[in-house]
Amino acid sequence: MDPRIRQLAKKLIKSSVCLQTGENILIQSSNAASFPLVEALVDEAYAVGARPYLKISDAKISRAYMRHATREQLELSEKQFFELVKNMQAYISLAAVENQYEQSDLPKDILKMAGEIGKPSLDYRVNRTKWCVLRWPTPGMAQTAEMPSETFEEFYYKVCLLDYEKMSKAMEVLRILMDKTDKVLITGKGTHLEFSIKGIPADKCDGKKNIPDGEICTAPIRESVNGTVYFTAPTIYDSERFSGVSLVFKNGKVADASCEQGSNDKLNDILNRDEGSRFIGEFAIGLNPHVVKPMLNILFDEKIAGSFHLALGQCYDESPNGNNSQIHWDMVCIQTSEYGGGEMYFDDVLIRKDGRFVLPELEGLNPENLI
């Protein structure tokens, strides 16, 4: 076995979910390509005296199942899965994405129904277990990243095995500043957006819940968001691709949504899923020095150095703003010079320009200081 797989498995078990003797962990994996890491995770779980449980699936088989699934089927499956999840102290989800469009022809009413039915177990996993989500490198991922497979694999391990302890220490200054901040103003290409984060805790994402990682997140006061934001990175949701998404907010709610590529109707269908899907549940700043361009995989794209992202829908318990939704859709705006630049102000003080932190106390978060 590639020693990097063992190294990653140890990092996930011992650092990301901090698995302890006697605990139960659910390892959920889709597609056989990821099985080498699943095997290593099982070994590492046993090595710390924990009990691993497995849920294995395949994207093509899942598509065949979902095409004609009934509410009765989905509810029974969810009931069984939820009973398993409630006995877990830790959870790792691992997907080997061969084709991001595998579910693109599934009926949207089934996807909506599945999201609604699956929300209780999702909420439990997010709020009641030690969890981590990651991907496994595949030719499909290399293709969307526009890299040869071998080059992408090297990139994958470099990003996933970053020194997150070093990053975490550098993040602390920004976390403290965000906790003290009231007004946020973001300007740039097609963007002039204002909101308040006063009183909502900032959370360091430093290798625990995502691998790769590298962001500091909070949430806006729900009704405080006003203005326009243009997302410079493309995005995929429910196997639908959208580029050049522009959102107009009035008192926190998306009043107008459009895209340059993709279907405006499908974009708005997603935003009409429920009452919370047109409100923001997360605001975060990307910091990973190795991730510098979008690759249509949100676990990587939301960590892009010099970016920020907003998530439509569900907020996190760590940074609660009261928004509740079955969706959590991260959209990324890269503000480096290559992508049009931009400015970020906290309480009228410029903290970042064209993707680089300009306050002396934050310069440790610029890419060259995190590698």
N, C-alpha and C positions, 0 to 999 in steps of 0.2 A: 504494500500500500504506500502511496505517495506520502512521505513524512509530513507534508504540509496539511494533508487531510487530518492526520492525528493531531497536529498542532492546533488546527481550527476547532476540532472536536473538543479538545481540552479547554480551549478558550471559551467555547459556548457553555460547557457544563460547569466549569469552575468560576468563570468570571461573569458571563452574561446572565445566567439564571442562578448562579451560586447554589448549585444542587447540594443538598446535605444528606447524610446517612439517614435512611428510613423514609425518605420522601418518595412520592410517585411523580414521574414525569411522563407526559404524553409527547411522543415524537410523531408528528404528522408530516407525511412526505407524498409528493405527487411526482410521478414519472420515474421509471427505473434508473435513469441516468444518475439520480441522486443517491442511490443505494450505498455506494462506498462510504459516504459521509454518515448515512443512517447507521451502518454497521459500526463505524467508529464511535458514534454517539452512544449506541447501546453499550459498547465496551466501556466507555468512560463513565456512564451512569452506574454500571455495576461496580466499577473500580472505586467509586466513592460510597458504595453501600446503599445506593438508591434502587428503586424498582422502575425500569422502563416499560412503557406500554406503547403500542404502535397503531397508527391508522394510515394505511397505504392506499393511494388512489392513482388513477391515470387520467390525464386530461381528455383523451379521446373516448375512453369508456364513460367518463363523467358526462361528456357531451351527449353521448348516445342515451344515457339514463335520463338526463334533464330534458331532452327534447319533448317527451310526452309525459313527464312526471305530473302527478296529481298532488293537490294539497294534502291529501291523506298520506301519500307516500312520504312527502317532505316532512310532514309533522311527526310521523313515526320515526323516521331517520333522525330528526333533530332530537326527539325525546331520548332515543338510545344514546346519541352522542353526548347530550347534555348530562345524562346520568354518569357517563364515563368522566367527563370534564370535571364534574363536581367532586370527584375523588382525587384530583390532581393538585399537587402543590407547584408544579412547574410545567412549562409547555414550550416546545420548539416546533416551529412550522418551517418546512423546507420544500421549496418548489424548484424543479428543473424545467424551466420554461422553454419548450421547444417551438411553440407557435403562439404568440400573444393574441392571435385572432381565432383561436380554436373555438371560442364560444360566440363568435360574431353573428352566427345565424340562429342563435337560440331566441325563442320568442321573448320579447321584453317583459311581458306580463309574468312569465315564469321566473325570470331573473329577479323581478321586483318581489314576487311572492317568496322566493328563496331567501332574499335578503331580509325580509320581514320575519320569516319563520326562524332564521338562523341568528337573529340578533340576541336573544337571551344567552346563548352559549358564548357568543362573541363578547358580549359585555362581561360575562363571568370571567372568561379567560383574560381579558384586558385588565379588569379591576381586582381580581381575586387570586391570580397566579403570578408567579415569576415567569415572564415569557420573553421569547426572542423569535424574530422572523428573519429569514434570509433566503437567498436564491442560490442555485447551483449553476456553475458555468456550463453553458451549452452552445453548440454552433448557432442556434437561433438567437441567443443573447449576443454572441459575437457579431452576428450580422447586423442587428439593430444598433450596436455600438460602432459599426463600420470598422471592425478590426479583424485580422486573421484569428482563427481559433486559438492558436498557440500564444499569440500576443495578448489576447483577451484573458486567457487563463493566468498569465503572469500578472496582468493588471488586477485581476480578481483577488489573488492572494495578497498582493501588495496593499490593496485597499482594505480587505477584511482583516488582515493581521497588523494593521497600523498600531502604533503605540497609543492606545486610547487613554492610558493613565496619564501620559504627558499632555494629551489634548484636554483631558478633564481639568487638570490644574490650570491650564491657560484659559479655559472657559469660565472659571469662577468669577473673574472680574466682570465679564459681560453679564453673567447671570445676576450678579448683585446690582449692576446698573439697570438691567431690565426690571428688577423688582422695585427700583426707586422711580421708574419712569411713569409718567402719565400719558403725554401726547406722543404719538408716532406719526411722522409725515414721510411718505415715500414718493419721490418724483423720478421721472425718467421717460423713456420712450412710451408714449401713450398712457402714462401713469401719473396720476396726482391723487393720492389716497391718504386719508387721515382717519385715525381711530385712537382710542384710549386703551391702555393695558393696565391702568391703575388698579392695584389691589389683587391682580391675578398672578399667581406665582409663576416664575420662569423655571424650566426644567432642563437640566443638562442631559443630552442624549449622547452618551460617551461609551458605547459598546455594550450596553445592557439589552435593550429591547429590539434593536435592529443591528444587523451586521450586513453591509458596512454601516457605520454610523458617523456622526459628526454634525450635530445641529443643536441649537438652543431654541426651545419652543415655549410659547405661552399662548394666550388667546386674547382677542380684543373683547372689551365690554360689548355685548352682543349688538346693541342698537347704536353703537358709536361709530360704525364704519360708514364713511361717506366719500364719494369720489369715484374715480375710474382706475382700473388696473389692467395692464396688458401683459400677458404671460408670454415670455420670449422662448420658452421651451415647449415642445409638443407634449401632449398628454394622451394616455389611453385609459378609458374606463368602460367596463363591461364589453371589452374587446372592440371598442369604437375609438378611432384615433381622431384627435382634434388638434389643430395648430392655430396659432394666432388668436387665442381666446381673449376676449375683452369683456370685462364685467363692470357694470355701473351699479354702485351701491347708493341707496337712500335709506338713512336711519337703520343701517345694518343689513338690510335685505337687498338681494340682487334684483334690481328693477329692470335691467336689460342685460341680455347675454348674447354674444355673437362670436363667430369664429371665421377665420379666413379660409381654412381647409377643414372639411368635415361637414356634418349636417347640423344646421342651426336647430332644426326640429328635434333631433336626437339629443343635442346639448340641453335644450330646455326640458325635454322629457325627463332627463336625469335630475334636473334641478326642481322638478315638480313631484319627486318621489314622495315627499312628506313635508310637513310644515317647517322642519328645521333644515331642509336641504338647500335653501336659498340664503342661509346665514352662515357666518364663518365660525368654525370650531377650533381653529388653530392658526397661529402666526409663528413662523420659525425662520431662523437665519442659518443658511448652510455654511459649513466650515471645513469639509474634508479636502485636504490639499491635493489629493490624487485624483479627485473627480472634478473635471474642468469643462465637460461638455455633456449635453443630454444624450441618453442612450435608450430612451423609451422604456425605462424600468425605474419606477418611482423610488424603490429602495436605494438606488444610486442617485437619481436625478435630484431628489430633495436635499441631498448632502453636498451639492455642487458648491465649491468655494466661490464666494462672491454673489451668491444667490439668496433669495428669500422665497418662501412659499406660504400660501394660504390654503387651508383645507376647508372646503365646503362641507357642512354637516356636523357630525358628532364631535363633541369636545372630549378631552381626556380628563380623568379625575384629578391628575396632578396639576392641571391648569384649567379649572372649571369656569365656564362662562354661562352655564345653564342650557346650552344648545344640545338638543337631542335629535338624532336622525339615524336612519338605517344606512346612510352613506357617510363616507369620509373620503373625500376626493381632494388629494393634494395637487395643486397647480403651482408651477415653478416659474419664477422670473429671475433670469440671470442678469446681473447688472454690471458685469465686467465691460471694458471698452469694446471688446469684440462683439458684444451683443447690444450695443447702444448706450451703455453706461447708465448712470442714475445715482441718486443721492438718498440717504436715509438719515433722518433727524429724530433725535429723542429730546423732547421738551425744547425744541428750537435750536438744539446743538447738533451740528453735523458730526455724525459718528463714522459714516462710511461713504466713500465716493468712488464710483466706478468699480465697485466690488472690493475695495481695499479699505481697511479700517484706518482712520486718520487721527483718532485720539491716541496720544502716546501710550496710555494705559491699556489700550486694546490692540496695539501693534503685534503683540505675541500671537494673535489669532490669524495674522496674515500667513499665506501658505508656506513661505520659506521658513517660518519659525515653528512649524508643526511637523516637518519632515525629519 
